[in-house]
């Protein structure tokens, strides 16, 4: 994992939620915000969708706020499409690395994005996928 977290990376849903909802954990919120600000993050529509639904439910975001957030994701992040080949790669990754369905689609998208690291609190810290992508928990 790069020592300097300011990197081209893929950032999973939970990291974004810590950045937006400080009440959950102020320490993690600070780490998440710094990581996002100092990175060139990639995401996919799945991450955007999960962030939005959680902010609607847990933080009482309005539809106007959600619309602004969606626009912001597309302006400030590289939004990587999950393609047919990505879904097929996700299937192979599930078998090879025992990933959940949703985690495998995120990993497949991160591989497709060509980033060296995927930040997530939910996946196995330090796991290297296909010799190209390392999963890291920025809160450890």
Protein Blocks (a to p, Z undefined) as FASTA:
>chain_A
ZZblcdcddddfklmmmmmmmmlommlmmmmmmmmmmpccdddfklmmmmmmmmmmmnop
afklmmmmmmmmmmmpccddddfklmmmmmmmmmmnopafklmmmmmmmmmnopabdcdf
kbcehiaghhlaccddfkZZ
